[in-house]
Amino acid sequence: MQKNLIIILVLSIFISLFAILNAGPVPINLFFTTLEISVALVILISATIGAVIVFSLDAASKYQYRKKIKESRKHAEKLEKEKEELQEKNHWYETELARLREQNLEQILEKETQKASADTEPREEHREASDTKSQGLKDRWNELKGRSKESGTSEEPSSEKSKEKE
């Protein structure tokens, strides 16, 4: 800012000196009349009009720049708010997904337990095998449930079931 002010003052001094050194009268033709004015006055008036025009254009440019900054800030605030809302929705969906996976695992365990108990006969040796199979399924379910809690998500039960069969 100070640098610009110094440059403007130096230029103003040069223009003023030039105008004073060329102080002779000069005829100026206006549309309907002719005036004789000092060249110094013509130079100073022209320089002043030029300065006013430059100042006006600069002020308009700064106004547009400030307006654009204000709009950009509003847009950034809007995007930040939208981002927070989406993060909240994402958290809710992740929580719901984990709950549904756990519910699905419980249903699979229940079906496998029912299937295992329906396949066995009440004989003692079959009962022991059924208990062992049920215990294995419960252990597997607890293992999957533990993974789900550790990572926040779990693998799809169908992919776990297919891995177990292989």
LINDA-V606669 format. One record per residue. N is the residue number from 1. RES is the residue in one small letter. PHI is phi in whole degrees, -180 to 180 (999 if undefined). Layout:
n: [N:N]
res: [RES:RES]
phi: [PHI:PHI]
//
This chain:
n: [1:2:3:4:5:6:7:8:9:10:11:12:13:14:15:16:17:18:19:20:21:22:23:24:25:26:27:28:29:30:31:32:33:34:35:36:37:38:39:40:41:42:43:44:45:46:47:48:49:50:51:52:53:54:55:56:57:58:59:60:61:62:63:64:65:66:67:68:69:70:71:72:73:74:75:76:77:78:79:80:81:82:83:84:85:86:87:88:89:90:91:92:93:94:95:96:97:98:99:100:101:102:103:104:105:106:107:108:109:110:111:112:113:114:115:116:117:118:119:120:121:122:123:124:125:126:127:128:129:130:131:132:133:134:135:136:137:138:139:140:141:142:143:144:145:146:147:148:149:150:151:152:153:154:155:156:157:158:159:160:161:162:163:164:165:166]
res: [m:q:k:n:l:i:i:i:l:v:l:s:i:f:i:s:l:f:a:i:l:n:a:g:p:v:p:i:n:l:f:f:t:t:l:e:i:s:v:a:l:v:i:l:i:s:a:t:i:g:a:v:i:v:f:s:l:d:a:a:s:k:y:q:y:r:k:k:i:k:e:s:r:k:h:a:e:k:l:e:k:e:k:e:e:l:q:e:k:n:h:w:y:e:t:e:l:a:r:l:r:e:q:n:l:e:q:i:l:e:k:e:t:q:k:a:s:a:d:t:e:p:r:e:e:h:r:e:a:s:d:t:k:s:q:g:l:k:d:r:w:n:e:l:k:g:r:s:k:e:s:g:t:s:e:e:p:s:s:e:k:s:k:e:k:e]
phi: [999:-67:-61:-63:-63:-63:-62:-63:-64:-63:-63:-63:-64:-62:-64:-64:-63:-61:-67:-69:-68:-112:-93:-66:-74:-139:-78:-118:-93:-95:-53:-114:-147:-124:-119:-110:-130:-65:-62:-59:-66:-63:-64:-66:-65:-63:-64:-65:-62:-62:-65:-64:-64:-63:-61:-63:-64:-66:-63:-64:-63:-64:-61:-64:-63:-64:-63:-65:-63:-61:-64:-65:-64:-62:-64:-64:-63:-62:-65:-65:-64:-63:-61:-62:-62:-67:-66:-63:-62:-61:-62:-63:-64:-65:-64:-64:-62:-63:-64:-66:-65:-64:-63:-63:-62:-62:-65:-63:-62:-63:-64:-65:-66:-64:-64:-66:-73:-74:-74:-88:-99:-71:-66:-62:-66:-71:-64:-64:-64:-64:-63:-65:-64:-63:-64:-62:-65:-65:-61:-63:-62:-63:-63:-65:-65:-63:-62:-62:-73:-67:-94:86:-142:-136:-72:-64:-59:-65:-71:-66:-64:-70:-66:-65:-68:-71]
//
